[in-house]
Amino acid sequence: MSESIEARSQFVLLRQKKSVTQKAVAEALEVSEHTVWAWEKGRQIPRLTIPQAKALCRLFGVGIEELPDNFGPS
């Protein structure tokens, strides 16, 4: 499994484990639902700002180290 596929899978699993919808992620990060879908399908690489990374951590109730590497701040 390639690193990007593994990171996408980890993100989807984390989102589902926390019962968070794509819509909730989109709203918390102030991006479109299509953008979240594209991240999960590997069509776009997430380029989160530090405030977005913090918002994602709060939404999932996790520390930054628990996010897949490509979902941290760029």
mmCIF file of the N, C-alpha and C atoms, coordinates in Angstrom:
data_MODEL
# 
_entry.id   MODEL 
# 
loop_
_atom_site.group_PDB 
_atom_site.id 
_atom_site.type_symbol 
_atom_site.label_atom_id 
_atom_site.label_alt_id 
_atom_site.label_comp_id 
_atom_site.label_asym_id 
_atom_site.label_entity_id 
_atom_site.label_seq_id 
_atom_site.pdbx_PDB_ins_code 
_atom_site.Cartn_x 
_atom_site.Cartn_y 
_atom_site.Cartn_z 
_atom_site.occupancy 
_atom_site.B_iso_or_equiv 
_atom_site.pdbx_formal_charge 
_atom_site.auth_seq_id 
_atom_site.auth_comp_id 
_atom_site.auth_asym_id 
_atom_site.auth_atom_id 
_atom_site.pdbx_PDB_model_num 
ATOM 1   N N  . MET A 1 1  ? 0.856   -1.174 0.000  1.00 0.00 ? 1  MET A N  1 
ATOM 2   C CA . MET A 1 1  ? 0.000   0.000  0.000  1.00 0.00 ? 1  MET A CA 1 
ATOM 3   C C  . MET A 1 1  ? 0.897   1.230  0.000  1.00 0.00 ? 1  MET A C  1 
ATOM 4   N N  . SER A 1 2  ? 0.638   2.159  -0.917 1.00 0.00 ? 2  SER A N  1 
ATOM 5   C CA . SER A 1 2  ? 1.478   3.353  -0.971 1.00 0.00 ? 2  SER A CA 1 
ATOM 6   C C  . SER A 1 2  ? 1.185   4.245  0.229  1.00 0.00 ? 2  SER A C  1 
ATOM 7   N N  . GLU A 1 3  ? 2.136   5.122  0.510  1.00 0.00 ? 3  GLU A N  1 
ATOM 8   C CA . GLU A 1 3  ? 2.005   6.000  1.670  1.00 0.00 ? 3  GLU A CA 1 
ATOM 9   C C  . GLU A 1 3  ? 0.770   6.882  1.563  1.00 0.00 ? 3  GLU A C  1 
ATOM 10  N N  . SER A 1 4  ? 0.489   7.446  0.362  1.00 0.00 ? 4  SER A N  1 
ATOM 11  C CA . SER A 1 4  ? -0.658  8.344  0.225  1.00 0.00 ? 4  SER A CA 1 
ATOM 12  C C  . SER A 1 4  ? -1.974  7.590  0.380  1.00 0.00 ? 4  SER A C  1 
ATOM 13  N N  . ILE A 1 5  ? -2.047  6.363  -0.142 1.00 0.00 ? 5  ILE A N  1 
ATOM 14  C CA . ILE A 1 5  ? -3.261  5.561  0.022  1.00 0.00 ? 5  ILE A CA 1 
ATOM 15  C C  . ILE A 1 5  ? -3.445  5.217  1.494  1.00 0.00 ? 5  ILE A C  1 
ATOM 16  N N  . GLU A 1 6  ? -2.366  4.859  2.160  1.00 0.00 ? 6  GLU A N  1 
ATOM 17  C CA . GLU A 1 6  ? -2.442  4.532  3.580  1.00 0.00 ? 6  GLU A CA 1 
ATOM 18  C C  . GLU A 1 6  ? -2.905  5.737  4.393  1.00 0.00 ? 6  GLU A C  1 
ATOM 19  N N  . ALA A 1 7  ? -2.380  6.928  4.111  1.00 0.00 ? 7  ALA A N  1 
ATOM 20  C CA . ALA A 1 7  ? -2.769  8.137  4.838  1.00 0.00 ? 7  ALA A CA 1 
ATOM 21  C C  . ALA A 1 7  ? -4.243  8.453  4.600  1.00 0.00 ? 7  ALA A C  1 
ATOM 22  N N  . ARG A 1 8  ? -4.696  8.308  3.346  1.00 0.00 ? 8  ARG A N  1 
ATOM 23  C CA . ARG A 1 8  ? -6.114  8.556  3.047  1.00 0.00 ? 8  ARG A CA 1 
ATOM 24  C C  . ARG A 1 8  ? -6.981  7.581  3.829  1.00 0.00 ? 8  ARG A C  1 
ATOM 25  N N  . SER A 1 9  ? -6.587  6.312  3.820  1.00 0.00 ? 9  SER A N  1 
ATOM 26  C CA . SER A 1 9  ? -7.352  5.286  4.530  1.00 0.00 ? 9  SER A CA 1 
ATOM 27  C C  . SER A 1 9  ? -7.394  5.582  6.027  1.00 0.00 ? 9  SER A C  1 
ATOM 28  N N  . GLN A 1 10 ? -6.273  6.017  6.580  1.00 0.00 ? 10 GLN A N  1 
ATOM 29  C CA . GLN A 1 10 ? -6.223  6.355  8.006  1.00 0.00 ? 10 GLN A CA 1 
ATOM 30  C C  . GLN A 1 10 ? -7.172  7.507  8.312  1.00 0.00 ? 10 GLN A C  1 
ATOM 31  N N  . PHE A 1 11 ? -7.216  8.502  7.421  1.00 0.00 ? 11 PHE A N  1 
ATOM 32  C CA . PHE A 1 11 ? -8.106  9.645  7.623  1.00 0.00 ? 11 PHE A CA 1 
ATOM 33  C C  . PHE A 1 11 ? -9.562  9.189  7.602  1.00 0.00 ? 11 PHE A C  1 
ATOM 34  N N  . VAL A 1 12 ? -9.928  8.393  6.610  1.00 0.00 ? 12 VAL A N  1 
ATOM 35  C CA . VAL A 1 12 ? -11.310 7.908  6.504  1.00 0.00 ? 12 VAL A CA 1 
ATOM 36  C C  . VAL A 1 12 ? -11.668 7.076  7.734  1.00 0.00 ? 12 VAL A C  1 
ATOM 37  N N  . LEU A 1 13 ? -10.782 6.181  8.137  1.00 0.00 ? 13 LEU A N  1 
ATOM 38  C CA . LEU A 1 13 ? -11.055 5.347  9.310  1.00 0.00 ? 13 LEU A CA 1 
ATOM 39  C C  . LEU A 1 13 ? -11.208 6.187  10.577 1.00 0.00 ? 13 LEU A C  1 
ATOM 40  N N  . LEU A 1 14 ? -10.353 7.188  10.745 1.00 0.00 ? 14 LEU A N  1 
ATOM 41  C CA . LEU A 1 14 ? -10.441 8.065  11.909 1.00 0.00 ? 14 LEU A CA 1 
ATOM 42  C C  . LEU A 1 14 ? -11.751 8.837  11.884 1.00 0.00 ? 14 LEU A C  1 
ATOM 43  N N  . ARG A 1 15 ? -12.102 9.374  10.725 1.00 0.00 ? 15 ARG A N  1 
ATOM 44  C CA . ARG A 1 15 ? -13.349 10.140 10.598 1.00 0.00 ? 15 ARG A CA 1 
ATOM 45  C C  . ARG A 1 15 ? -14.549 9.258  10.927 1.00 0.00 ? 15 ARG A C  1 
ATOM 46  N N  . GLN A 1 16 ? -14.559 8.053  10.398 1.00 0.00 ? 16 GLN A N  1 
ATOM 47  C CA . GLN A 1 16 ? -15.677 7.146  10.651 1.00 0.00 ? 16 GLN A CA 1 
ATOM 48  C C  . GLN A 1 16 ? -15.700 6.665  12.103 1.00 0.00 ? 16 GLN A C  1 
ATOM 49  N N  . LYS A 1 17 ? -14.537 6.393  12.664 1.00 0.00 ? 17 LYS A N  1 
ATOM 50  C CA . LYS A 1 17 ? -14.449 5.957  14.065 1.00 0.00 ? 17 LYS A CA 1 
ATOM 51  C C  . LYS A 1 17 ? -15.033 7.011  15.000 1.00 0.00 ? 17 LYS A C  1 
ATOM 52  N N  . LYS A 1 18 ? -14.805 8.265  14.667 1.00 0.00 ? 18 LYS A N  1 
ATOM 53  C CA . LYS A 1 18 ? -15.297 9.368  15.493 1.00 0.00 ? 18 LYS A CA 1 
ATOM 54  C C  . LYS A 1 18 ? -16.717 9.778  15.106 1.00 0.00 ? 18 LYS A C  1 
ATOM 55  N N  . SER A 1 19 ? -17.314 9.066  14.134 1.00 0.00 ? 19 SER A N  1 
ATOM 56  C CA . SER A 1 19 ? -18.681 9.352  13.655 1.00 0.00 ? 19 SER A CA 1 
ATOM 57  C C  . SER A 1 19 ? -18.825 10.793 13.181 1.00 0.00 ? 19 SER A C  1 
ATOM 58  N N  . VAL A 1 20 ? -17.840 11.238 12.430 1.00 0.00 ? 20 VAL A N  1 
ATOM 59  C CA . VAL A 1 20 ? -17.833 12.598 11.890 1.00 0.00 ? 20 VAL A CA 1 
ATOM 60  C C  . VAL A 1 20 ? -18.113 12.509 10.390 1.00 0.00 ? 20 VAL A C  1 
ATOM 61  N N  . THR A 1 21 ? -19.020 13.339 9.917  1.00 0.00 ? 21 THR A N  1 
ATOM 62  C CA . THR A 1 21 ? -19.357 13.331 8.495  1.00 0.00 ? 21 THR A CA 1 
ATOM 63  C C  . THR A 1 21 ? -18.375 14.179 7.691  1.00 0.00 ? 21 THR A C  1 
ATOM 64  N N  . GLN A 1 22 ? -18.367 13.946 6.390  1.00 0.00 ? 22 GLN A N  1 
ATOM 65  C CA . GLN A 1 22 ? -17.565 14.792 5.501  1.00 0.00 ? 22 GLN A CA 1 
ATOM 66  C C  . GLN A 1 22 ? -18.038 16.236 5.613  1.00 0.00 ? 22 GLN A C  1 
ATOM 67  N N  . LYS A 1 23 ? -19.345 16.426 5.750  1.00 0.00 ? 23 LYS A N  1 
ATOM 68  C CA . LYS A 1 23 ? -19.899 17.783 5.878  1.00 0.00 ? 23 LYS A CA 1 
ATOM 69  C C  . LYS A 1 23 ? -19.354 18.477 7.127  1.00 0.00 ? 23 LYS A C  1 
ATOM 70  N N  . ALA A 1 24 ? -19.295 17.754 8.248  1.00 0.00 ? 24 ALA A N  1 
ATOM 71  C CA . ALA A 1 24 ? -18.778 18.343 9.488  1.00 0.00 ? 24 ALA A CA 1 
ATOM 72  C C  . ALA A 1 24 ? -17.308 18.723 9.343  1.00 0.00 ? 24 ALA A C  1 
ATOM 73  N N  . VAL A 1 25 ? -16.526 17.873 8.677  1.00 0.00 ? 25 VAL A N  1 
ATOM 74  C CA . VAL A 1 25 ? -15.113 18.189 8.426  1.00 0.00 ? 25 VAL A CA 1 
ATOM 75  C C  . VAL A 1 25 ? -15.022 19.447 7.569  1.00 0.00 ? 25 VAL A C  1 
ATOM 76  N N  . ALA A 1 26 ? -15.817 19.488 6.508  1.00 0.00 ? 26 ALA A N  1 
ATOM 77  C CA . ALA A 1 26 ? -15.797 20.637 5.601  1.00 0.00 ? 26 ALA A CA 1 
ATOM 78  C C  . ALA A 1 26 ? -16.143 21.926 6.342  1.00 0.00 ? 26 ALA A C  1 
ATOM 79  N N  . GLU A 1 27 ? -17.173 21.877 7.163  1.00 0.00 ? 27 GLU A N  1 
ATOM 80  C CA . GLU A 1 27 ? -17.580 23.071 7.914  1.00 0.00 ? 27 GLU A CA 1 
ATOM 81  C C  . GLU A 1 27 ? -16.501 23.504 8.902  1.00 0.00 ? 27 GLU A C  1 
ATOM 82  N N  . ALA A 1 28 ? -15.908 22.551 9.607  1.00 0.00 ? 28 ALA A N  1 
ATOM 83  C CA . ALA A 1 28 ? -14.880 22.880 10.602 1.00 0.00 ? 28 ALA A CA 1 
ATOM 84  C C  . ALA A 1 28 ? -13.643 23.493 9.956  1.00 0.00 ? 28 ALA A C  1 
ATOM 85  N N  . LEU A 1 29 ? -13.316 23.038 8.739  1.00 0.00 ? 29 LEU A N  1 
ATOM 86  C CA . LEU A 1 29 ? -12.105 23.511 8.063  1.00 0.00 ? 29 LEU A CA 1 
ATOM 87  C C  . LEU A 1 29 ? -12.376 24.629 7.070  1.00 0.00 ? 29 LEU A C  1 
ATOM 88  N N  . GLU A 1 30 ? -13.666 24.969 6.917  1.00 0.00 ? 30 GLU A N  1 
ATOM 89  C CA . GLU A 1 30 ? -14.076 26.012 5.973  1.00 0.00 ? 30 GLU A CA 1 
ATOM 90  C C  . GLU A 1 30 ? -13.620 25.694 4.553  1.00 0.00 ? 30 GLU A C  1 
ATOM 91  N N  . VAL A 1 31 ? -13.884 24.441 4.153  1.00 0.00 ? 31 VAL A N  1 
ATOM 92  C CA . VAL A 1 31 ? -13.645 23.989 2.783  1.00 0.00 ? 31 VAL A CA 1 
ATOM 93  C C  . VAL A 1 31 ? -14.937 23.340 2.299  1.00 0.00 ? 31 VAL A C  1 
ATOM 94  N N  . SER A 1 32 ? -15.001 23.023 1.025  1.00 0.00 ? 32 SER A N  1 
ATOM 95  C CA . SER A 1 32 ? -16.204 22.390 0.492  1.00 0.00 ? 32 SER A CA 1 
ATOM 96  C C  . SER A 1 32 ? -16.221 20.896 0.816  1.00 0.00 ? 32 SER A C  1 
ATOM 97  N N  . GLU A 1 33 ? -17.418 20.329 0.795  1.00 0.00 ? 33 GLU A N  1 
ATOM 98  C CA . GLU A 1 33 ? -17.534 18.879 0.972  1.00 0.00 ? 33 GLU A CA 1 
ATOM 99  C C  . GLU A 1 33 ? -16.803 18.162 -0.157 1.00 0.00 ? 33 GLU A C  1 
ATOM 100 N N  . HIS A 1 34 ? -16.825 18.751 -1.346 1.00 0.00 ? 34 HIS A N  1 
ATOM 101 C CA . HIS A 1 34 ? -16.118 18.155 -2.482 1.00 0.00 ? 34 HIS A CA 1 
ATOM 102 C C  . HIS A 1 34 ? -14.617 18.055 -2.184 1.00 0.00 ? 34 HIS A C  1 
ATOM 103 N N  . THR A 1 35 ? -14.070 19.057 -1.534 1.00 0.00 ? 35 THR A N  1 
ATOM 104 C CA . THR A 1 35 ? -12.647 19.034 -1.180 1.00 0.00 ? 35 THR A CA 1 
ATOM 105 C C  . THR A 1 35 ? -12.346 17.868 -0.243 1.00 0.00 ? 35 THR A C  1 
ATOM 106 N N  . VAL A 1 36 ? -13.185 17.671 0.765  1.00 0.00 ? 36 VAL A N  1 
ATOM 107 C CA . VAL A 1 36 ? -12.982 16.556 1.701  1.00 0.00 ? 36 VAL A CA 1 
ATOM 108 C C  . VAL A 1 36 ? -13.086 15.235 0.945  1.00 0.00 ? 36 VAL A C  1 
ATOM 109 N N  . TRP A 1 37 ? -14.072 15.119 0.077  1.00 0.00 ? 37 TRP A N  1 
ATOM 110 C CA . TRP A 1 37 ? -14.233 13.915 -0.750 1.00 0.00 ? 37 TRP A CA 1 
ATOM 111 C C  . TRP A 1 37 ? -12.969 13.679 -1.583 1.00 0.00 ? 37 TRP A C  1 
ATOM 112 N N  . ALA A 1 38 ? -12.445 14.753 -2.193 1.00 0.00 ? 38 ALA A N  1 
ATOM 113 C CA . ALA A 1 38 ? -11.247 14.633 -3.034 1.00 0.00 ? 38 ALA A CA 1 
ATOM 114 C C  . ALA A 1 38 ? -10.038 14.192 -2.217 1.00 0.00 ? 38 ALA A C  1 
ATOM 115 N N  . TRP A 1 39 ? -9.908  14.668 -0.987 1.00 0.00 ? 39 TRP A N  1 
ATOM 116 C CA . TRP A 1 39 ? -8.818  14.213 -0.121 1.00 0.00 ? 39 TRP A CA 1 
ATOM 117 C C  . TRP A 1 39 ? -8.943  12.718 0.129  1.00 0.00 ? 39 TRP A C  1 
ATOM 118 N N  . GLU A 1 40 ? -10.171 12.293 0.435  1.00 0.00 ? 40 GLU A N  1 
ATOM 119 C CA . GLU A 1 40 ? -10.385 10.886 0.769  1.00 0.00 ? 40 GLU A CA 1 
ATOM 120 C C  . GLU A 1 40 ? -10.180 9.967  -0.433 1.00 0.00 ? 40 GLU A C  1 
ATOM 121 N N  . LYS A 1 41 ? -10.413 10.472 -1.619 1.00 0.00 ? 41 LYS A N  1 
ATOM 122 C CA . LYS A 1 41 ? -10.235 9.673  -2.837 1.00 0.00 ? 41 LYS A CA 1 
ATOM 123 C C  . LYS A 1 41 ? -8.833  9.816  -3.421 1.00 0.00 ? 41 LYS A C  1 
ATOM 124 N N  . GLY A 1 42 ? -8.013  10.688 -2.834 1.00 0.00 ? 42 GLY A N  1 
ATOM 125 C CA . GLY A 1 42 ? -6.656  10.881 -3.325 1.00 0.00 ? 42 GLY A CA 1 
ATOM 126 C C  . GLY A 1 42 ? -6.560  11.776 -4.544 1.00 0.00 ? 42 GLY A C  1 
ATOM 127 N N  . ARG A 1 43 ? -7.595  12.530 -4.817 1.00 0.00 ? 43 ARG A N  1 
ATOM 128 C CA . ARG A 1 43 ? -7.586  13.428 -5.979 1.00 0.00 ? 43 ARG A CA 1 
ATOM 129 C C  . ARG A 1 43 ? -6.948  14.771 -5.653 1.00 0.00 ? 43 ARG A C  1 
ATOM 130 N N  . GLN A 1 44 ? -6.882  15.094 -4.381 1.00 0.00 ? 44 GLN A N  1 
ATOM 131 C CA . GLN A 1 44 ? -6.198  16.304 -3.921 1.00 0.00 ? 44 GLN A CA 1 
ATOM 132 C C  . GLN A 1 44 ? -5.396  15.942 -2.677 1.00 0.00 ? 44 GLN A C  1 
ATOM 133 N N  . ILE A 1 45 ? -4.306  16.643 -2.502 1.00 0.00 ? 45 ILE A N  1 
ATOM 134 C CA . ILE A 1 45 ? -3.497  16.480 -1.296 1.00 0.00 ? 45 ILE A CA 1 
ATOM 135 C C  . ILE A 1 45 ? -3.895  17.587 -0.326 1.00 0.00 ? 45 ILE A C  1 
ATOM 136 N N  . PRO A 1 46 ? -4.233  17.239 0.907  1.00 0.00 ? 46 PRO A N  1 
ATOM 137 C CA . PRO A 1 46 ? -4.618  18.274 1.864  1.00 0.00 ? 46 PRO A CA 1 
ATOM 138 C C  . PRO A 1 46 ? -3.447  19.195 2.180  1.00 0.00 ? 46 PRO A C  1 
ATOM 139 N N  . ARG A 1 47 ? -3.695  20.457 2.131  1.00 0.00 ? 47 ARG A N  1 
ATOM 140 C CA . ARG A 1 47 ? -2.704  21.474 2.500  1.00 0.00 ? 47 ARG A CA 1 
ATOM 141 C C  . ARG A 1 47 ? -3.343  22.330 3.592  1.00 0.00 ? 47 ARG A C  1 
ATOM 142 N N  . LEU A 1 48 ? -3.304  21.813 4.802  1.00 0.00 ? 48 LEU A N  1 
ATOM 143 C CA . LEU A 1 48 ? -3.978  22.488 5.902  1.00 0.00 ? 48 LEU A CA 1 
ATOM 144 C C  . LEU A 1 48 ? -3.122  23.597 6.486  1.00 0.00 ? 48 LEU A C  1 
ATOM 145 N N  . THR A 1 49 ? -3.793  24.669 6.871  1.00 0.00 ? 49 THR A N  1 
ATOM 146 C CA . THR A 1 49 ? -3.129  25.715 7.639  1.00 0.00 ? 49 THR A CA 1 
ATOM 147 C C  . THR A 1 49 ? -3.048  25.227 9.087  1.00 0.00 ? 49 THR A C  1 
ATOM 148 N N  . ILE A 1 50 ? -2.281  25.905 9.891  1.00 0.00 ? 50 ILE A N  1 
ATOM 149 C CA . ILE A 1 50 ? -2.202  25.529 11.307 1.00 0.00 ? 50 ILE A CA 1 
ATOM 150 C C  . ILE A 1 50 ? -3.577  25.641 11.974 1.00 0.00 ? 50 ILE A C  1 
ATOM 151 N N  . PRO A 1 51 ? -4.336  26.728 11.748 1.00 0.00 ? 51 PRO A N  1 
ATOM 152 C CA . PRO A 1 51 ? -5.677  26.776 12.346 1.00 0.00 ? 51 PRO A CA 1 
ATOM 153 C C  . PRO A 1 51 ? -6.586  25.633 11.872 1.00 0.00 ? 51 PRO A C  1 
ATOM 154 N N  . GLN A 1 52 ? -6.468  25.228 10.618 1.00 0.00 ? 52 GLN A N  1 
ATOM 155 C CA . GLN A 1 52 ? -7.272  24.106 10.125 1.00 0.00 ? 52 GLN A CA 1 
ATOM 156 C C  . GLN A 1 52 ? -6.857  22.798 10.797 1.00 0.00 ? 52 GLN A C  1 
ATOM 157 N N  . ALA A 1 53 ? -5.565  22.583 10.961 1.00 0.00 ? 53 ALA A N  1 
ATOM 158 C CA . ALA A 1 53 ? -5.087  21.367 11.626 1.00 0.00 ? 53 ALA A CA 1 
ATOM 159 C C  . ALA A 1 53 ? -5.591  21.323 13.070 1.00 0.00 ? 53 ALA A C  1 
ATOM 160 N N  . LYS A 1 54 ? -5.561  22.469 13.751 1.00 0.00 ? 54 LYS A N  1 
ATOM 161 C CA . LYS A 1 54 ? -6.074  22.536 15.121 1.00 0.00 ? 54 LYS A CA 1 
ATOM 162 C C  . LYS A 1 54 ? -7.569  22.238 15.153 1.00 0.00 ? 54 LYS A C  1 
ATOM 163 N N  . ALA A 1 55 ? -8.306  22.797 14.188 1.00 0.00 ? 55 ALA A N  1 
ATOM 164 C CA . ALA A 1 55 ? -9.753  22.560 14.119 1.00 0.00 ? 55 ALA A CA 1 
ATOM 165 C C  . ALA A 1 55 ? -10.053 21.085 13.883 1.00 0.00 ? 55 ALA A C  1 
ATOM 166 N N  . LEU A 1 56 ? -9.264  20.442 13.035 1.00 0.00 ? 56 LEU A N  1 
ATOM 167 C CA . LEU A 1 56 ? -9.457  19.020 12.762 1.00 0.00 ? 56 LEU A CA 1 
ATOM 168 C C  . LEU A 1 56 ? -9.181  18.190 14.020 1.00 0.00 ? 56 LEU A C  1 
ATOM 169 N N  . CYS A 1 57 ? -8.148  18.553 14.757 1.00 0.00 ? 57 CYS A N  1 
ATOM 170 C CA . CYS A 1 57 ? -7.845  17.859 16.015 1.00 0.00 ? 57 CYS A CA 1 
ATOM 171 C C  . CYS A 1 57 ? -8.990  18.023 17.012 1.00 0.00 ? 57 CYS A C  1 
ATOM 172 N N  . ARG A 1 58 ? -9.516  19.238 17.131 1.00 0.00 ? 58 ARG A N  1 
ATOM 173 C CA . ARG A 1 58 ? -10.641 19.471 18.047 1.00 0.00 ? 58 ARG A CA 1 
ATOM 174 C C  . ARG A 1 58 ? -11.859 18.661 17.616 1.00 0.00 ? 58 ARG A C  1 
ATOM 175 N N  . LEU A 1 59 ? -12.146 18.660 16.315 1.00 0.00 ? 59 LEU A N  1 
ATOM 176 C CA . LEU A 1 59 ? -13.306 17.942 15.794 1.00 0.00 ? 59 LEU A CA 1 
ATOM 177 C C  . LEU A 1 59 ? -13.214 16.450 16.092 1.00 0.00 ? 59 LEU A C  1 
ATOM 178 N N  . PHE A 1 60 ? -12.039 15.877 15.900 1.00 0.00 ? 60 PHE A N  1 
ATOM 179 C CA . PHE A 1 60 ? -11.843 14.447 16.123 1.00 0.00 ? 60 PHE A CA 1 
ATOM 180 C C  . PHE A 1 60 ? -11.512 14.116 17.581 1.00 0.00 ? 60 PHE A C  1 
ATOM 181 N N  . GLY A 1 61 ? -11.183 15.136 18.370 1.00 0.00 ? 61 GLY A N  1 
ATOM 182 C CA . GLY A 1 61 ? -10.801 14.889 19.759 1.00 0.00 ? 61 GLY A CA 1 
ATOM 183 C C  . GLY A 1 61 ? -9.491  14.138 19.877 1.00 0.00 ? 61 GLY A C  1 
ATOM 184 N N  . VAL A 1 62 ? -8.526  14.499 19.014 1.00 0.00 ? 62 VAL A N  1 
ATOM 185 C CA . VAL A 1 62 ? -7.222  13.827 18.996 1.00 0.00 ? 62 VAL A CA 1 
ATOM 186 C C  . VAL A 1 62 ? -6.108  14.863 19.012 1.00 0.00 ? 62 VAL A C  1 
ATOM 187 N N  . GLY A 1 63 ? -4.904  14.410 19.298 1.00 0.00 ? 63 GLY A N  1 
ATOM 188 C CA . GLY A 1 63 ? -3.724  15.257 19.198 1.00 0.00 ? 63 GLY A CA 1 
ATOM 189 C C  . GLY A 1 63 ? -3.207  15.258 17.771 1.00 0.00 ? 63 GLY A C  1 
ATOM 190 N N  . ILE A 1 64 ? -2.392  16.227 17.439 1.00 0.00 ? 64 ILE A N  1 
ATOM 191 C CA . ILE A 1 64 ? -1.862  16.358 16.078 1.00 0.00 ? 64 ILE A CA 1 
ATOM 192 C C  . ILE A 1 64 ? -1.113  15.105 15.642 1.00 0.00 ? 64 ILE A C  1 
ATOM 193 N N  . GLU A 1 65 ? -0.473  14.425 16.592 1.00 0.00 ? 65 GLU A N  1 
ATOM 194 C CA . GLU A 1 65 ? 0.298   13.225 16.255 1.00 0.00 ? 65 GLU A CA 1 
ATOM 195 C C  . GLU A 1 65 ? -0.596  12.071 15.804 1.00 0.00 ? 65 GLU A C  1 
ATOM 196 N N  . GLU A 1 66 ? -1.886  12.155 16.065 1.00 0.00 ? 66 GLU A N  1 
ATOM 197 C CA . GLU A 1 66 ? -2.805  11.094 15.656 1.00 0.00 ? 66 GLU A CA 1 
ATOM 198 C C  . GLU A 1 66 ? -3.377  11.301 14.256 1.00 0.00 ? 66 GLU A C  1 
ATOM 199 N N  . LEU A 1 67 ? -3.139  12.484 13.674 1.00 0.00 ? 67 LEU A N  1 
ATOM 200 C CA . LEU A 1 67 ? -3.578  12.720 12.298 1.00 0.00 ? 67 LEU A CA 1 
ATOM 201 C C  . LEU A 1 67 ? -2.599  12.044 11.343 1.00 0.00 ? 67 LEU A C  1 
ATOM 202 N N  . PRO A 1 68 ? -3.097  11.565 10.197 1.00 0.00 ? 68 PRO A N  1 
ATOM 203 C CA . PRO A 1 68 ? -2.161  11.056 9.188  1.00 0.00 ? 68 PRO A CA 1 
ATOM 204 C C  . PRO A 1 68 ? -1.163  12.158 8.827  1.00 0.00 ? 68 PRO A C  1 
ATOM 205 N N  . ASP A 1 69 ? 0.069   11.783 8.524  1.00 0.00 ? 69 ASP A N  1 
ATOM 206 C CA . ASP A 1 69 ? 1.128   12.762 8.273  1.00 0.00 ? 69 ASP A CA 1 
ATOM 207 C C  . ASP A 1 69 ? 0.758   13.814 7.242  1.00 0.00 ? 69 ASP A C  1 
ATOM 208 N N  . ASN A 1 70 ? 0.056   13.438 6.187  1.00 0.00 ? 70 ASN A N  1 
ATOM 209 C CA . ASN A 1 70 ? -0.241  14.436 5.159  1.00 0.00 ? 70 ASN A CA 1 
ATOM 210 C C  . ASN A 1 70 ? -1.433  15.313 5.524  1.00 0.00 ? 70 ASN A C  1 
ATOM 211 N N  . PHE A 1 71 ? -2.001  15.157 6.713  1.00 0.00 ? 71 PHE A N  1 
ATOM 212 C CA . PHE A 1 71 ? -3.089  16.018 7.156  1.00 0.00 ? 71 PHE A CA 1 
ATOM 213 C C  . PHE A 1 71 ? -2.641  17.025 8.204  1.00 0.00 ? 71 PHE A C  1 
ATOM 214 N N  . GLY A 1 72 ? -1.361  17.075 8.488  1.00 0.00 ? 72 GLY A N  1 
ATOM 215 C CA . GLY A 1 72 ? -0.838  18.083 9.392  1.00 0.00 ? 72 GLY A CA 1 
ATOM 216 C C  . GLY A 1 72 ? -0.674  19.398 8.656  1.00 0.00 ? 72 GLY A C  1 
ATOM 217 N N  . PRO A 1 73 ? -0.274  20.441 9.335  1.00 0.00 ? 73 PRO A N  1 
ATOM 218 C CA . PRO A 1 73 ? -0.092  21.735 8.673  1.00 0.00 ? 73 PRO A CA 1 
ATOM 219 C C  . PRO A 1 73 ? 1.026   21.681 7.645  1.00 0.00 ? 73 PRO A C  1 
ATOM 220 N N  . SER A 1 74 ? 0.813   22.414 6.551  1.00 0.00 ? 74 SER A N  1 
ATOM 221 C CA . SER A 1 74 ? 1.846   22.443 5.501  1.00 0.00 ? 74 SER A CA 1 
ATOM 222 C C  . SER A 1 74 ? 2.760   23.630 5.678  1.00 0.00 ? 74 SER A C  1 
# 
